[in-house]
Amino acid sequence: MGLRIYVVGGYVRDHYLRRPSTDIDVVVVGSGIELARALGERLHTKVSVFKTFGTAMLRASGMEVEFVGARRESYTRDSRKPQVEAGTLEDDQRRRDFTINALAWSLNGDTFGELVDPFEGMYDLEDCIIRTPCDPDVTFSDDPLRMMRAVRFATQLGFDIYPETFDAIARNRERIRIVSRERIATELNKIVASPRPSIGFELLELTGLLELIFPEMHRLKGVERRGQHAHKDNFVHTLKVLDNVAAKSDDLWLRWAAVLHDIAKPLCKSYDPRTGWAFHGHEVVGSKLVPGIFRALKLPLNEHMKFVQKMVFLHLRPIILSEEMVTDSAVRRLLFEAGDDVERLMTLCEADITSGIDAKVKRYLANFELVRRKMKDLEERDRIRNFQPPITGDLIMQTYGIRPCQVIGEIKEIIKNAILDGRIRNDFDEAFALMEQLAAERGLKRVPAAIPNNPEPAGKK
């Protein structure tokens, strides 16, 4: 077709970093859509065309290949959507966010495989540097999302942000306000999913971006001292917990639970001259803050949010158990409330032990092992995890011929607590006998026709 084409960006960068990549971006000096359609016909594969953006994409051999015409861009002050016109390869490389993402390979017969690197991206790759191809103030003012991407790449790759580039992020941080929350959330999730996510949050804080995009986390920072008493820096502690979780689990939402587990401490902070600083109830207040934070950050308001909320609410429970005598009753309640998430909760709680005193850490972790053994034993014996109490409201109404009322809830709650406290087994006959006793104390009499059959054994749903 007489076109000059090049592979540009992430695929080239990741090749030199020995990172796997299945996305190839091809820049065409001409029409990328026409070339994609011609290749799609040759490969007998579907081509998706996005005329608004002048791009086309096809999948082949497990790869996703996107074609775009070489272009130059210009921006208006109030939008990160550029005005686009046809340009040269160097125009296209100049518009890229960072030098390591502006590397290009020739796919042309006469120069096949040659590296085109007008901004010395290979030197930055070797020096582990994030740097913009052009004036960083212009780069970040034009598209402020690039500031988040700089932090994200530095976190994912373990690179440093070039000083001039870093300073430009700090100068242009207010521009982040024109970026949609959804795009910011995408970058935040990639930071949280990185090998050491603390790097990203430290950079966001140092550049001033964190206060603008996630003020609740920014407010964790700092130490207040009165007399001989000072509390720890909860921002630093949170990052340690996050890295500890990241070392054990790739679960994005468990990592978010680590980010938010102490988020309410600034709201719950109190000082007593005799005992020092305390954060009473921060787990309860924190769990109530989670939906609002997820909504503000445009994170999903679904089961993932509910899981994070539950982890924040319960994160102190195993720690309290590890400090006190571990009773069967307390462990049953933990199993009941955590359900199938109990192992993830234990991972979070173990990560939350960040003391610099080795003996203290060893003592906590040894006690956590005791809690784990107790949970295993009780689960095998009592089938508490996710259990539903054997006595239902329908059964109570049917047995005593009554309509929905407060007494039904009272009976169910007493039976549930009796099972969790170990006074009766998680067994229908024992629960039914207790129901009969409680009903008699409340003046309820069984309806003659109501002789319930023993249902399936109680246990997991």
N, C-alpha and C positions, 0 to 999 in steps of 0.2 A: 504493500500500500504506500510505500515511499515515506513512511513516518519515522521520526526519531523517538525512541522510547527508552525509559529508564525505570529501574526499581529504586524507590526512594523511601527513606525513613526507617521505621521500626524493624522491618525484616533485615535490612542491611546492618543496623546497629546490633540487633540480637545475634546475628551470625558471628560478629567479632567478639561478642560477650559470651558466646556458646550457650545462649538461652534458646529454648525451643520457641518456634513461632509458626503459626499457620495462616497468618494474614500477610498478603503481599500487596503493596500499593505501587501501582504503575503510573508514571507520569508520561503523557503523550504530548509531544509538541505538535498539536493539531487536535483532532476530535477523539477524545477517549471513548465516547459512546459508540462511534462508528467502528473503532477497532474492537471493542468488546463484543459488539454484535457479530462482526466477521469471525472472531475467534469462537464465539458461542456456536455458530453454524458449523465450523470445522470440528468442534468437539461434541456436537449434538447435545449441548447443555443449555439450560435456561439462563437468560441474562436479565437481571433486574436493572431497570434504567430509572435514574432520578434526575429528570431534566432540570428541575429547579436548581440543583447543585452542580449540574454538568458532569455527573458521575454515573458509572455503570459497574455492576458487580456480577461475577459468576463464581461458581464453585466447581473445582476439578481436582481429582486425586487427593482429596482431604484438605485442600487449600481453599481459602477464600481470597479471590483476587479482585481488587478494585481498580478501575481505570478512571483517570481524570486528565483533562487537558491542562497543559502547563499554563499558569495564570499568575497575574499580579493582583494584589488586593489593596484597597484603600478603605479607611474606616471613618465613620462620623463619631462625634464625641459621646453620644448617648446610646450607642448600640455596639455590640460585638459582632454584628452581622456585616461582613464586608461587601463593598462594591467590587465586582470581579470583572477583569477583562483578560483576553488572551495575552500570554507572555512567553518568555524564553524559559529554558530549564533553570538558569540562574535566578530569574525572577521567582520561579516556583520554590527554589531552595531558600531564597532570601525570606520568603513569607513563613518559613517553618519556625517552630517555637524555639528549638535549641540546636546547637551545632551538631550534636550527636544524632539528631533526628533529620538532619539535612544531607546526610551521606547518600550518594546515588551510585548505582551500578549501571553501566551501559548494557543494553540488550541489542545493540545494533551490530550488524555483521562485521563492519570494519574495526569496531572498537569493543567488541563483546567482552564483558567482564571487567572493563576498566573502571576504577573508582574515580568519581567526580566529587571533589571535596574542596569547594572554594572558600570555606570558612574554618578550615583546619579542625574539623570535627574529630578526626582520628587522633590528633594530639590530646584533645579533651577526653576522648575515650580512654586513652592510655593513662592520662593523669587523673581519671575519675572525677571530671568536672562537669557541672551543669552550667552552660553559658549560652547566651542568646547570640544569633548570627549578626544582629544589627544592634542599634542603640536600645538597651533594655528598657529605658523609659518609654520609648515609642512602642516596643513590643508588648509591654504589659498594659499600657494605656489603651492600645488598639484592642487587645483581647485579654481582659483581666483574668480569665480562666487559666491562662498560661502561668500565673503566679501559683495557683494550686497545683498545676502540673509540674512545675519546678520542684515543689516540695515533695510531690508524689514520686517523681523519678529519683530524687535524692534518697528517699526512703526505700523504695524498691531495690535500687541498685547499690545502695551504700555509698553514693557519690557525695561530694561537697558542692555547694552552690558557690560559683565564682563570686568573689567579694563585690564587684561592680554590679553583678546581677542581683545578689542578695540585697544590696542597698536600694536598688531600684524597686524591688518588691516592697520594701518598707515605705518608700516614698509614694508608691502608687496603691497602697493597700485599700484606700477608700474606694477605688474603682471596682473592687470586688462586689460592691452593692448592685451593679448592673447585671451581674451574672445570676442566672436562675438557680434557685435552691436545688433543683433536680441535678444540675450539672455539678454543683458543689458536693452534693451527696455522693455522686458517683466517684469523685476523687477522694472523698473522705473514706469511703468503703475500701478503696484500693490501698489507702494508707493503713487503715486498720488491719487489712489482710496481709500486710507486708511482713517480712521475717522479723524486723524489729520496729514495730509501729511507733515506739516512743520517739524515734528520730523525727518522724513527721510532725508529731504534736509539739515537740520542742521547737522545730523550725517555724511552725505556725505561730507559736507564742512569741518567738524572738522577732519575727517580721511584723507583728501586730495584727496578723490576719485572724488569729484565734478569737480575739475579743469581738471581732465583727461577725464571724460566722458561727461561733459556738461560745457565747458569753458565759454560760453556766460552767463550762470547763475552765475558762480563763479565771473565773472567780475562786477556783480552788487554790490558786497560786498564793504563796506568801506564808509567813510565820508571824504570829502575834505573841509578844512576850509581856508578862506582868510579873514583876519580882523575879523569883527563881523559876517560874513556870513558863514554859513555851511549848506549843503544840508542833507537831511535824508539819512539813509542807505537804499538803494533801495533793497538790498537783504532781510533785515528784513521786509521792507514794503511789498515786494512781498509775503513773507511767511504769513504775516497777511492776505493779500487779499485772498490767496489760502485757508487758514483755514476758512475765512469768507464764501467763496463760498462753501466749503465742508460742512459747517453747514447747508446750504440751499439746496444743490443739489448733487445728486450722478452722475451727467453727467460728464463722464471722460473728454470729450473734452472741456466743459466749464471750468473744473479745469485746463486743459492745457492752455486755454486762460488766466486764472489767472496767471499761471507760466510765460507766455510770454508777458503779457500786457505791461510791462515796459522794455522789454529786450534790447531795443535800447538806453536807457538813457545814458549808458557810451559813446556811439558814438555821442550823440546829446548834451552833456553837454557843457555849456558855462557860462562865468562869466562876469557880469557887476558890476563895483564898486558901482554904484548907486542903483541897484535893487537886486543884489545878483545872485544866481545860477538859471539857466533855462535849460530846456530840450526841446526846440522848435522842433516840427516836429517828436518827438520820436514815435508817433503813426503811422505815414506814413512810416518811416524807419523800424520800428518794423514789420509792416505787410509785408514788402518786405523781411525781414530776415526769416520769418516763413518757407517758403518752404525749404530753405537751412538747417535750424535746423532740420526739420522733416526728411530730406534726411539723414543728418549726424547721427541722432538718430535711423534711420530705423523705423520711425513712418509712418503710411500710407499716401501716397500722393494722397488722394482722397477727397471726400466731407468733411471728418473730418478736413483735413488740411485747406481746403477752409473756413470752418466755423471758425476755430481758427484765420485764417488770417483776416477774416471780423471782428471778435470781437476785435482783436488788433487794427485794423484800426479805429473802431468806438467807442472805449471805453471812449474817452474823450467827445464825443458829448453830451450825457445826462448831464454830469457834467457841461459843458459850458452852456447848457440850464438852469440848475438849478441855475446858478450864475447870469443869465441875465433875462430880461423880456422874458417870454415864449411866443413867437409869433406862430400863427397858421402855418405860412410858415415854420418855423424851425422844428416844430413838424411833419409836413407833410413830409419834407425831411428825417427826422429820420425814420419815418415809411416806406418810400419808400426804403431807403437804407438797413434797417435792415430786412424788410420783416417779415417772420414768426419767425425770431430769436430775435425779439425785446424784448420779455419778458426775455430771457436768457441774452441779453445785459444789461437790467436794473438790473438783479441780479448781474452781474459782476460789474456794476458801483456802486451799493449800497455797495458791498463788498470793493470797492476801497476807501471808506471813512474811513481812519484809524487814523484820528486825535485824539490826547489825550484830546482835548477840547470838552467837552460834548455839549456845546451850538452850536459849529460849526457843529458837527455831526447831531444834531437835526435839524438845519436849512437846511442842505443839504437833509436830508431824507424827511423833509416836502416838500421841493421844488420838490423832485423826485415824491412825491405823486401828486403834481400839474401837473407835466409832464405826469404821467400815466393817470390822468383824462382827460387831453387834448387829449392824444392819443386815448383813448376810444371814446370820443365824435367825433373827426375827422374821426376815422375809420368807425364809424356808419354812419356818414353823407356823407363822401367823398369816401369811399372805396379805400383808397390809398395803403394799404399794398399789396405788390406784384402786383400793378396795371400795366397794359400795356397801354400806351397812345392810345387813340381811333384812332388816325391817323397813319397809317402804311406807310412805304416807297412805298409798292406796290400800295396803294391807291393814293398816290401823283403822281406816274408815270402814272397810268391808267387815272387819272382825267385830267392831263395836257399833256399827250402824250410825256413824256420825258424819257430819259434813266438814269441809275444811275449816280448821280453827287453830288457835294458838297452841292448844294442848298437844296436837300432833307433832308440831315442831319440837316441843319440849321433850316428848318421849323419844323421838329420833335422835336428838342431840345427846340425851343421857345415855342411850344405847351406844352411840358412836364413841362417846368419851369412855364408857365402860370397856369397850374393846381396846381403844388406844391405851388406856391405863392398865390393861391386863387383868381387870376384874372378871371379865368373861372372855371366852375365846371368840374368834371370828367365825361363829357357827350359828346356823339358823335356830336350832333347838334352844341353845342357851340364850340367844337374843330374844326368842319368842317368850321364853319363861320370864325374862326381865320385863318384857312388854306387858305381860299379864299382871305382874306385880305393880308396875307403874300405873297401869289402867285402873286397877282396883283402888290404889291410893287416891285416884282422882274421881272415883265413883262411877267409872265406866263399866258396863256389863256387856258381855259378848252376846251378839245376835245369834239365836239358836242355829240358823242355817249356815252361819259363817264358820266353817271348819277348814281353814286353809291347808292346802297340801304343802309339804316341804318342797320349796323350790330348788333349783340348781344350787349346789354349794356356793357360798359367797366367795369372792376372790377378785381376780382381775376382771375388768369389763369384758 
